[in-house]
């Protein structure tokens, strides 16, 4: 398993993170994480099997891999059980979807999806591309930290997912379905409706935003607070656009949204998305093509790859009358630097509190194409991932 060293780096980095942010040592983190094993087992025990496979491949205890997969929830638990966190974690993610359903027989739908994922600086060393080939469910690809089950991704059914961190006063780390397990479960879905059903299935432990789109032109943005189906707040495309950063937009939220306290850059980033995305969507132009691809390494039933590669170039055609090249430029936006859409470390912050854009992802769901910039898209070129394997026929029962 060539990603073995990166999984170890993930565990080691979060040991430092929990010590710095919460004053918890790793045994305390593992004990708190163990409370999430039963909810995951009751939901889909196969995801625990995947964690065991990751742990075995990396030569770690499964408790270590479970701990990093529930890092969001355990951090909230630390805050609730001891004292408010003395330090703010970096803001996470600026995301968009642009969709158009077919309006006449023979007219193709279109769906573009993308985001910048911003997080702690150590994640630049643990970023991987995870390719999953499944016997039961659609194959998928996800850009994620080594050792975690899923983050942003695309599956063979044409369903794509990007996401944003959120936080409310109800985020206390109570055991339930963890954020990263739900991301993994959505990538097993063939439709947006099925993905919404997954989010409704059981009690969720933490807040998050799930921006989900499909090659058919269906799209839904689901803001979720901890709890059951009554604390899901769906939002719908406006002129085909869905935009989200790191605070709730629903006017009927039940718990108190504290996202802007935790991640104050979210407000300006959303304003920049709203101003620029409308212009991009109206402009039309050329879609993006790229040469090259990422190096692939076997990893316990799945495939992981480190990011890097070739420069993005225009290649003609305008799906949904938009240009992926225009979106690439938007995701490199530096307004309100360093807390911009393209986020950079703030030199005034403690090294363990500095954040940056770790990965920028663009997806054309109809073409089953994904481009990745492994770092700040203002200077790191996008590489098209080799997804030729993803266009193969899906398992029975999964619609392509």
N, C-alpha and C positions, 0 to 999 in steps of 0.2 A: 504494500500500500504506500504509494509515493506521497500521499497527503498525510502520512503518519506524523511527520514532523510538524505540519501545520495544525493538526488536531492537538498535539501537545502544546504548541504555542497558544492556542485558544484557551486551553485549561489554565496554563500558567498566567496568561494575561488577566483572566477573570479572577484568579486568586488575588492579584494585585488590586484589581478594580474593587472587589468587595471589601478588602482591607481599607482602601482609601475612602470609599464612599460610605460604608456602613460600619466599619470596625469589626467585621466578621472574619474569622479565620475560615479556612476551607472546610474543616470538619463541620462547622456550624452551617455553612452553605449546603453541604451535602445532606445534612439532616433535614434542613428545610425543604430541599428539592425532593426528598423521598416522599413527602406528602402528596406529590403530584403523580406518583406512579399508579395509584389505584384509579383516579379519574381517567388517566390515559388508557389503562387496561380495560376499563369498562366501556370506553368509547371505541378504540381500535387497537387491540393488542399488537397488531403487526408493526405499529410505530415504535413500540418498545423493542420489538425484535430488531428493527433497523438500528436503534441506538445500541443494542448489544453487538450488532455487526460492526458498527463504527468503533466501538470500544475494543472489540477483539482485534480488529485490523490495526488499531493504533497502539495496542498493548496497554490499555488503560482499564480501570475498573468502570463498569457501566454507570456507577454512581457519579463519576466525573462527567460523563457524556450527558447524563440526565440533567446534571446541574447547569451545564452551559445551555442546554435546550430550554430550561425554565429560568434563565437568568433574569428576564424581565420581572417575572412574578416574585422571585426570591428577593430582588431588590426592593420591591414594594413591601414585602413582608418584613424586611429589615427596617424599613422606615416606620412601619406601623408598630412594630414590637419594641423598638428602642426609642428613637427620637427622629424628628424630621431630618432628612439627609442634609448635611451641611453644604453639599456641593451639588450643583446642577449638572446633569449629564448633557452631552451635546444634543442639539436638535437632530431629528431623523427624518430626512426625505422630503423631496418635492416631486409630486407625481401627476400624471395626466393620462387621459384616454381621449381619443377622437374616433368616433364611430359613425358609420352611415349604413343603414339597412338598405337592402335592395328595394327599389321603388317600382320596378316593372319586371315582367318576366324576362329572364335572361340577363338582367343587370346584376352585377356582382356587388355584394356587400363589402365593406371595408372596415378595418379596425386597427388602429395604431395605439400603442401603449408605451409608456416610458417613465423613468424616474431617475433622480439622483439619490443614492443611498449615502447618508452622512452618518458617521459614527466615530468612535474613539480611534486614535491613530494606529493602535496595534493591529486593527482589522485589515490594514493594507497588506500585512504579512500573512494573514490567514484566509484571504479571499480565494475562493475556488469556484469552478463551474462543475456542478454535480449533474451528471447524466444518469437517469434511472430508466432501466428497461424492465418492465413489469409483466408478469404473467396474468395478474388480476388488476386491471386498470390501465389507463393510458400511460404510455411512456412520457417522460417530461424532462425538462432541463431547468435548473434553478441556479442563480448566482447567490452565493451564501458563504458564511464563515465556515471554515473547516470544523466538522464535528456537529454542526446543526443540521436539522432535517430539511429546511427549506426557507427561502425568502422570495424575492421576485422570480417569476418563472413563466414558462409556456409549456403546454402539453400537446400531445398528438391529436387531441380532440379539437384543437384550435382555441382553447381557453387560456387566457393570460391573466397574470396577477401582479400587481404592484401594491405597495403598502406604506403606511405611515404610523409612527408611534403616536399615541394619545395618552392622556392621563386625567383622571377625575379624583374626587375625594373618596370614591368608592374603591379605588385601587389600593387594597391593603394586603394583597398576596394570599387571599383565601384560596385553598386548593380547589381547582376546577380544571377546565381544559386550558392549557397554556397557549399563548400567542403563536409560538413557532410550530406547535403541533397542528393548530388550525390552518396555518399557512400550508403545511404539508398536506392536510386533508383536502384543501381546495384544489390542489394540483392533481388530485385523484378524480375530480369532477369533470363530466362531459359537457355540462351546460351551466349558465349563470344561475338558473333556478336551483339546480342541485347544489351549487356552492352556497347559496343563501340558506338552503335546508341544513347544510353542515353547520353553519354558524348558529342556527336555531336549535341544534340537536340537544345540547346539554349546557350546563352552567359554564360560562366562560370566566376565567380568573382575572383577566386584565383588559384594559381598554386598547383599542387599535382601530385603524381604518383599513378596510380591504377594498381596493379598487379593482374590479373584476370585469373583464370584457371577453367577447367571443368573436370568432371570425364571421359569424352570421350577422354581426352588427349589434347584437345585444350587449348592454353594459349596465353596470350598477355599482355605485359607490356605497359601501355599507360602513357607517360609523358604529362602533360597538363599545358599549360600556360593560363593566363586569356584571354578570347576571345571566338571566335567561332571555328568551326571545322578545320579551317586552322592552329590553334595553338595546335593541337594534334600531338604527335610524338610517333607512335607505335614502339615497339621493339619486336623482335621475339626470341624464345628459341634457344640457341646455345648448341648442344648436349643434348637437353632436359632441359637445365637450364636457368632460368631467375633470375637475382640478382639485388637488388637495395638498395641504402641507401638514402641520402638526397641531392643529386645534380643531375642535368640533365646529361644524357649520350648521347643524340641525338646530332650529329654534325651539324645539320641544324636549331638549335633553333633561332627563330626570336628575342624575347626580350633578354635582357642581364640576364644571370643566375647569381644571387648573393647568391646562396645557400651556397657555400663554405665559403663566408664571414660570413653568418649567422650561419652556422652549420659546422665548420671546421673539426670536427671529422668524417664527412661523408667519406672523402677520404681514411683514414686508415681502417675504417670499411668495405668499399667496397673491398679493397685489401685483407683483411682477409677472407671475404666471397669468393672471387675468388680463393684464394689459398686452402681454406679448403673444399668448396662445391664440387670442382672437385674430391678431394680425397674421400669424402663421397659417391658421386655418383658412383665412380668406385669400392668402397669397397664391396658393397652388404651387406648381413647379415640379422639380425632379425628385424622385425618391432616391434613397441612398443604397449604394452597393459597396461591397468591400472585398478585398482579396485576402487570402491567408486564413488563418484560424489558430486556435489554441492547442497546445500540446496536451494530449489525453493520457491519463494514467489510470490503471485499474485500481479499484478501491472497494473490495468486498461486496460484489454484486452490483455496484453502481460504478460510474466512472467520474473521476474528478480531474479538473484541468486548471492549471494556473493561467491567469489572464495575460494578454499581451498580443501584439501582432501588427496588422497592416492598417494603412490609412484609409479612411472613408472617402469615397468619391461618388459624385452624382452619376445616375444611370438611367434617367428618363422615366416617364410615367408619373402619375400623381394620384395615388390611392387616397380616397376621401378628400380630394382637392387640397391635399396638404403635402408638405415635404418633410421627410425625416431629417433632411439637412437643416431645415429651419428649426426643427425641434432640438437638433444637436446644438445649434447656436444658442437657443434659449437656455438649455441646461448648462451652458458655459457663462451665464449671466453673472456679472460681478457687482450689480447694484447693492449697496449697503455692505460692501466688503468689510471684514472677512465673513460676515454672517449672511452671505448671499446664497442664491440658488446653487451656484458653484462655490461650495463652502471651503474655507481655508483655515488653518490653525490661527487662533488668536494668541499672539506672543505674550499677552498679559496674563493668560490663564496658566494654571498649574499644568505640567506636562501630562498628567493623568486625566485632566479635564479637557484638554484640547481635542477638537473634532475637526473633521474635514470630509469632503466627498470621497468616499472610498471606492465607489463604483457608479458609473452612469450606464443605464440600460435602455435600449430602444428595441421595440418589437413590432413587426408587421405580422399580425396573427393570421391573415389570409394566406400569406406566402410561407408561413412557419419559419420566419427569419428573425434572428436576434443579433444585435450588435452590442458590444461591451467595450467601454473605456474603463480600464482598471486603474482608476485614479481620477484626478480633476480633469474634466473634459475640456478645460481651457487649454491644456497642453498635452494631454494623453490622447492619442488617436483611437478611434473606434475600430474594433476588429469584428468581423462577422464570424460568429461561431459556426462550426461545421455541424449542421443539423440534418444532414442527408438521411441519417438513421431515423429521424423523427417523422419522416413522411411515409414510412412503411405502414402497411395496414395495421390498424389497432386491434386489440383483442376483441373477441365477440362481445357484442352488446355496447360497444363504444362507438358513437357516431363520429365520423370524420367530416 
